Amino acid sequence: MTTPEDPIPVEAPRERLFGRSPAILWSEAWPVIVMLMAIWLAMLVQSAGELLGAGETIFVLGGLWKPGVYQGLWWTPLTHMFVHMSWGQEWGWLHVVFNSGGLVALGPAIAQRFGRDALGGLLFLVFYLVCGLAGAGAFLLLGADQVLVVGASGAIFGLWGALARLSGPGEAKLAPIFAPSVLRQVGSAVISNLVVLGAAFGYGAVSGGAGGIAWQAHLGGFLAGFLLIQVMPARFHWLKVARPA
């Protein structure tokens, strides 16, 4: 029974994340900014290390490669998410810029879903890292032994996988796996990988170097996000709004 003093829960109007001031990132999607800052801080540390002649050491100890993991570098499935191509390498700066753009484009909708409080930030961090670890696992299972992988794209594809399941801005209910909107997002992810793979191989052929994309990490991250979002809580702040009786 509800007494006159008890609040009556009501569903507040759903808020769209985009189409508003960029300042919304600080209130609704601040975990995305925190992760973005972590990536760029790691990039600054990496750049400083390279200037000191430790670039190769950073890649060996921070990047993901099968022999390293098998020889005891157990932390690299985590650290590889924060190491990117060197600024000194040709077009290397595009690596961290593209991944940062993907994080800003895909992350806010997921962060908003988990809530804007401290628990929501923790949920976003755990979700992001688990997707990145799933991408690392997929690469260790399917990738080549001699290839070293760096970058946050596995985790970012996890955000894309989760975003594919969202039924609409601010909607707590997820879309069915085989819904047309979900299949379109899956198709877009596949096409994106094919385009990037083609561009990498084309650049390698023209420049005479080697070009490669860790599609295995993209696949593992996407599948992790696609499935994990099903068991993660929807904690939009307006679901808790109440009004006096």
Order of alpha helices (4+ residues) and beta strands (2+ residues): beta-alpha-alpha-alpha-alpha-alpha-alpha-alpha-alpha-alpha-alpha-beta
